[in-house]
């Protein structure tokens, strides 16, 4: 009886008018499609869709299986050896991420002496730098306290680079979530201040060079450190428990000092070198941090200010320029003087780059007797000139009058960056493009970003314009280091000569400071000169006696063909040479080719 009632209930639901209407509509749509498309075509479409869906699912399953199988085979070292034979890479045999765990365990066990040694090194390095770069309103700065905290840094990978020199090159990727505390005492107007630098968060790749090899433990004389990649650098600066945002001048100085000045001094190819074994000299020079030569060719100026076109069309004008990091008190580089606003320029200036995070400042003046009138000025990032890759670059020469700045002219230049060809070192890998995983706090890991702050270095070098019209065939840069001179000829009737070094290559001149009253001076003088043609360029070295009232007297000369340096092993000549007419000079010449 109950089953009969259930059947009657379901039959009643089927007889519901809404259900019947929906069924009729669906049936009508199906018949309409069959009538419009055709029964045969409809069946074909259904078959094609079904076959394609089946093939896609089958191919996806096969791809997933192949990937899984490949992963299993790559984990099988014996299989990879049979495939790659002797070409099996070192990272596959000994993955860095797995093999540095023992080193992290060792660092963790030895962290107390490591942190104390690190604190001593940091204090010895930071104190003179802080005193050198301190703002004018601060009387003195010194480190009152320096502790590295209880959290050791974590090494996440080490890569070895083969080298032909007597040195070992290691790229070390590391992270550090530190609880360090550096206290800097500031002596300034008003009350003195103790500034705390805490909570360092650091992720970077460093290049460690161990050189030269020594026959005493630890078997290398010095260790140099450079920053290859900087992914994160965070720290807190406070005074009395309050962030130094309330004191913008002090806070901004310290922030820029750590982020730009300090990091920039270690940004590759620059490096900090630490002595390890006494008695081994650190063989470093300007050439170790030089990146290449930036040549700036002046082309023309156009789109002059409308008043200049009518009033100054025949007034002579010239251009001055200065690279950031150079002494602003020195004589600025100056172009030729040109007449006519549509004149084509012929000046070429060369700068040896030690960092691309620099700026090049241009000034344009009218050459008016008694007072030169500023036309406009422009500051250009060196990085944009390096990246222009042989394309014309427009400098907007603007001038500010009151609150209004207008473009007075457009200076067109042709920048060209010529990197040095350092073929003596073989590089087998490059720095990773993103930060690796680390065994640190989750909040620190989540905040990791790919950043790379660089800095303005302490100095650069520049050369005079090249007016010789020689093409850059076999060119480069010659780095000269004059250590000392011995047994010079005295040119003074009463007293002893005051010698100095003068270097000349084409129209370039470099002079050292003079040494008072000696015939055996120790100069330790470094200079860089642009080489335009290795086959014909000649370096002239002169030792002169400094005089105030009369002309400086020549004490000795030496002439060296650049072809001799290029023919020497490693493009380096070093040693003692005889001066003409008498005396000896100890020097080193190193040629870096473009």
FENUR-V656071 format. One record per residue. N is the residue number from 1. RES is the residue in one small letter. D_LAST is the distance of its C-alpha to the last C-alpha in Angstrom with 2 decimals. Layout:
BEGIN
{{N:RES:D_LAST} {N:RES:D_LAST}}
END
This chain:
BEGIN
{{1:x:103.80} {2:x:100.52} {3:x:98.52} {4:x:100.53} {5:x:99.75} {6:x:96.01} {7:x:96.02} {8:x:97.86} {9:x:95.33} {10:x:92.33} {11:x:94.20} {12:x:94.75} {13:x:91.02} {14:x:90.32} {15:x:92.90} {16:x:91.04} {17:x:90.63} {18:x:86.96} {19:x:86.01} {20:x:87.96} {21:x:86.25} {22:x:82.74} {23:x:83.65} {24:x:84.93} {25:x:81.73} {26:x:79.53} {27:x:81.74} {28:x:81.66} {29:x:77.81} {30:x:77.59} {31:x:80.12} {32:x:78.42} {33:x:75.01} {34:x:76.71} {35:x:78.51} {36:x:75.42} {37:x:72.89} {38:x:75.25} {39:x:76.12} {40:x:74.20} {41:x:70.94} {42:x:71.24} {43:x:71.66} {44:x:68.60} {45:x:66.39} {46:x:67.61} {47:x:66.89} {48:x:63.34} {49:x:62.51} {50:x:63.96} {51:x:62.10} {52:x:58.69} {53:x:59.28} {54:x:60.26} {55:x:57.14} {56:x:54.81} {57:x:56.50} {58:x:56.44} {59:x:52.73} {60:x:51.89} {61:x:53.92} {62:x:52.25} {63:x:48.70} {64:x:49.68} {65:x:51.17} {66:x:48.07} {67:x:45.82} {68:x:48.27} {69:x:48.49} {70:x:44.68} {71:x:44.50} {72:x:47.25} {73:x:45.52} {74:x:42.18} {75:x:44.17} {76:x:45.58} {77:x:43.27} {78:x:45.16} {79:x:44.72} {80:x:40.93} {81:x:40.72} {82:x:42.64} {83:x:40.29} {84:x:36.89} {85:x:38.09} {86:x:35.37} {87:x:32.73} {88:x:34.55} {89:x:32.02} {90:x:32.63} {91:x:33.14} {92:x:36.06} {93:x:37.77} {94:x:37.34} {95:x:36.68} {96:x:35.20} {97:x:37.60} {98:x:40.55} {99:x:39.43} {100:x:38.46} {101:x:42.02} {102:x:43.14} {103:x:40.41} {104:x:41.59} {105:x:45.14} {106:x:44.19} {107:x:42.45} {108:x:45.55} {109:x:47.84} {110:x:45.84} {111:x:44.97} {112:x:47.18} {113:x:45.49} {114:x:42.02} {115:x:42.76} {116:x:44.14} {117:x:41.11} {118:x:38.79} {119:x:40.95} {120:x:40.72} {121:x:36.92} {122:x:36.71} {123:x:39.17} {124:x:37.39} {125:x:34.06} {126:x:35.53} {127:x:38.02} {128:x:35.72} {129:x:33.33} {130:x:36.33} {131:x:37.63} {132:x:34.36} {133:x:33.80} {134:x:37.51} {135:x:38.78} {136:x:40.85} {137:x:44.11} {138:x:43.89} {139:x:45.17} {140:x:43.85} {141:x:42.59} {142:x:43.16} {143:x:43.39} {144:x:47.06} {145:x:46.72} {146:x:44.05} {147:x:45.07} {148:x:43.05} {149:x:46.09} {150:x:47.68} {151:x:45.34} {152:x:42.62} {153:x:39.27} {154:x:38.93} {155:x:36.15} {156:x:35.76} {157:x:33.12} {158:x:30.97} {159:x:28.08} {160:x:26.79} {161:x:23.24} {162:x:23.08} {163:x:20.86} {164:x:20.51} {165:x:20.83} {166:x:24.29} {167:x:24.22} {168:x:25.49} {169:x:23.77} {170:x:26.17} {171:x:25.90} {172:x:29.28} {173:x:30.70} {174:x:33.58} {175:x:36.07} {176:x:38.45} {177:x:41.55} {178:x:42.54} {179:x:45.67} {180:x:44.05} {181:x:45.38} {182:x:43.48} {183:x:45.74} {184:x:44.20} {185:x:46.73} {186:x:46.19} {187:x:48.05} {188:x:48.34} {189:x:51.01} {190:x:54.02} {191:x:54.44} {192:x:51.78} {193:x:50.06} {194:x:49.10} {195:x:46.37} {196:x:46.01} {197:x:42.80} {198:x:44.06} {199:x:43.70} {200:x:40.02} {201:x:38.77} {202:x:35.35} {203:x:33.40} {204:x:29.82} {205:x:27.49} {206:x:26.25} {207:x:23.91} {208:x:25.84} {209:x:24.35} {210:x:27.02} {211:x:26.01} {212:x:26.77} {213:x:29.51} {214:x:32.82} {215:x:36.18} {216:x:38.11} {217:x:38.57} {218:x:36.70} {219:x:34.43} {220:x:31.30} {221:x:30.91} {222:x:29.00} {223:x:28.19} {224:x:25.39} {225:x:25.62} {226:x:23.17} {227:x:24.16} {228:x:22.42} {229:x:24.91} {230:x:27.80} {231:x:30.56} {232:x:33.37} {233:x:34.12} {234:x:37.69} {235:x:40.01} {236:x:43.18} {237:x:43.63} {238:x:47.26} {239:x:49.64} {240:x:53.30} {241:x:52.92} {242:x:51.74} {243:x:48.27} {244:x:46.40} {245:x:46.17} {246:x:49.23} {247:x:47.21} {248:x:44.11} {249:x:42.49} {250:x:42.62} {251:x:41.93} {252:x:38.89} {253:x:37.43} {254:x:37.83} {255:x:36.59} {256:x:33.37} {257:x:33.02} {258:x:33.14} {259:x:31.33} {260:x:28.46} {261:x:28.26} {262:x:29.08} {263:x:27.23} {264:x:24.14} {265:x:24.08} {266:x:23.86} {267:x:21.58} {268:x:18.78} {269:x:16.46} {270:x:19.02} {271:x:22.00} {272:x:25.43} {273:x:26.39} {274:x:30.05} {275:x:31.67} {276:x:33.88} {277:x:35.18} {278:x:36.08} {279:x:34.77} {280:x:31.19} {281:x:28.61} {282:x:25.87} {283:x:22.60} {284:x:20.51} {285:x:18.35} {286:x:16.13} {287:x:13.09} {288:x:15.05} {289:x:15.03} {290:x:11.78} {291:x:10.21} {292:x:7.45} {293:x:8.07} {294:x:10.93} {295:x:11.99} {296:x:15.68} {297:x:17.36} {298:x:21.16} {299:x:23.05} {300:x:26.75} {301:x:29.44} {302:x:32.32} {303:x:35.26} {304:x:36.59} {305:x:39.52} {306:x:42.70} {307:x:44.13} {308:x:41.09} {309:x:41.50} {310:x:45.08} {311:x:45.04} {312:x:41.57} {313:x:40.54} {314:x:40.28} {315:x:39.23} {316:x:35.92} {317:x:33.31} {318:x:29.90} {319:x:27.36} {320:x:26.30} {321:x:23.74} {322:x:23.12} {323:x:20.91} {324:x:23.18} {325:x:23.43} {326:x:23.36} {327:x:26.72} {328:x:28.61} {329:x:30.72} {330:x:27.95} {331:x:27.61} {332:x:25.87} {333:x:23.23} {334:x:25.23} {335:x:24.78} {336:x:26.90} {337:x:30.48} {338:x:31.36} {339:x:34.82} {340:x:35.76} {341:x:34.90} {342:x:33.41} {343:x:31.09} {344:x:27.58} {345:x:25.01} {346:x:22.39} {347:x:20.61} {348:x:16.92} {349:x:16.11} {350:x:13.00} {351:x:13.33} {352:x:11.65} {353:x:12.79} {354:x:14.83} {355:x:16.73} {356:x:16.98} {357:x:20.75} {358:x:20.80} {359:x:22.30} {360:x:21.64} {361:x:24.95} {362:x:25.84} {363:x:29.11} {364:x:30.66} {365:x:33.58} {366:x:36.21} {367:x:36.50} {368:x:40.22} {369:x:41.97} {370:x:43.01} {371:x:41.27} {372:x:38.09} {373:x:38.75} {374:x:36.31} {375:x:35.61} {376:x:33.72} {377:x:30.91} {378:x:28.55} {379:x:26.64} {380:x:23.72} {381:x:22.21} {382:x:18.47} {383:x:18.48} {384:x:19.96} {385:x:17.32} {386:x:14.50} {387:x:16.78} {388:x:17.68} {389:x:14.90} {390:x:15.26} {391:x:19.00} {392:x:21.08} {393:x:22.10} {394:x:25.52} {395:x:26.40} {396:x:30.15} {397:x:31.27} {398:x:34.51} {399:x:37.24} {400:x:39.93} {401:x:43.47} {402:x:45.98} {403:x:45.47} {404:x:43.85} {405:x:40.14} {406:x:39.33} {407:x:36.24} {408:x:36.45} {409:x:33.46} {410:x:30.39} {411:x:27.09} {412:x:24.63} {413:x:20.92} {414:x:17.79} {415:x:15.20} {416:x:11.60} {417:x:9.48} {418:x:5.69} {419:x:5.73} {420:x:4.59} {421:x:5.53} {422:x:8.92} {423:x:10.83} {424:x:13.68} {425:x:15.53} {426:x:17.32} {427:x:18.30} {428:x:21.55} {429:x:22.31} {430:x:21.62} {431:x:23.76} {432:x:26.88} {433:x:27.09} {434:x:30.56} {435:x:32.60} {436:x:34.60} {437:x:38.33} {438:x:39.71} {439:x:43.02} {440:x:43.60} {441:x:46.04} {442:x:46.49} {443:x:46.07} {444:x:42.74} {445:x:41.55} {446:x:42.80} {447:x:40.93} {448:x:37.52} {449:x:34.95} {450:x:31.28} {451:x:29.75} {452:x:26.66} {453:x:27.03} {454:x:24.19} {455:x:24.56} {456:x:23.72} {457:x:22.26} {458:x:24.00} {459:x:21.40} {460:x:18.12} {461:x:16.81} {462:x:16.32} {463:x:16.03} {464:x:18.44} {465:x:18.24} {466:x:16.62} {467:x:19.76} {468:x:18.86} {469:x:17.97} {470:x:15.19} {471:x:12.92} {472:x:9.13} {473:x:9.43} {474:x:7.49} {475:x:6.06} {476:x:4.92} {477:x:7.94} {478:x:11.09} {479:x:13.49} {480:x:17.01} {481:x:20.12} {482:x:23.43} {483:x:26.17} {484:x:29.23} {485:x:31.04} {486:x:34.35} {487:x:37.25} {488:x:36.18} {489:x:38.65} {490:x:40.81} {491:x:40.90} {492:x:43.64} {493:x:47.30} {494:x:48.49} {495:x:46.44} {496:x:42.97} {497:x:39.62} {498:x:37.20} {499:x:33.79} {500:x:30.36} {501:x:26.82} {502:x:25.11} {503:x:21.48} {504:x:20.50} {505:x:17.41} {506:x:18.27} {507:x:20.02} {508:x:18.56} {509:x:21.16} {510:x:21.52} {511:x:24.97} {512:x:26.40} {513:x:29.89} {514:x:32.62} {515:x:34.75} {516:x:38.46} {517:x:40.74} {518:x:39.02} {519:x:37.89} {520:x:36.05} {521:x:33.73} {522:x:31.53} {523:x:28.65} {524:x:26.24} {525:x:23.92} {526:x:20.28} {527:x:17.89} {528:x:14.26} {529:x:13.31} {530:x:10.62} {531:x:9.66} {532:x:10.02} {533:x:11.05} {534:x:11.01} {535:x:14.29} {536:x:16.27} {537:x:15.21} {538:x:17.78} {539:x:18.28} {540:x:21.92} {541:x:23.59} {542:x:27.08} {543:x:29.73} {544:x:32.25} {545:x:35.62} {546:x:35.97} {547:x:39.07} {548:x:40.62} {549:x:43.13} {550:x:41.65} {551:x:38.29} {552:x:35.97} {553:x:36.54} {554:x:34.00} {555:x:34.44} {556:x:31.79} {557:x:28.57} {558:x:25.77} {559:x:23.31} {560:x:20.22} {561:x:18.11} {562:x:14.36} {563:x:14.99} {564:x:17.29} {565:x:14.79} {566:x:12.48} {567:x:15.78} {568:x:16.95} {569:x:17.16} {570:x:14.40} {571:x:12.67} {572:x:15.43} {573:x:18.45} {574:x:21.31} {575:x:24.96} {576:x:27.60} {577:x:27.48} {578:x:30.25} {579:x:30.35} {580:x:32.20} {581:x:35.20} {582:x:35.63} {583:x:34.19} {584:x:31.45} {585:x:28.20} {586:x:26.61} {587:x:22.88} {588:x:19.62} {589:x:16.25} {590:x:13.18} {591:x:9.73} {592:x:6.75} {593:x:3.78} {594:x:0.00}}
END
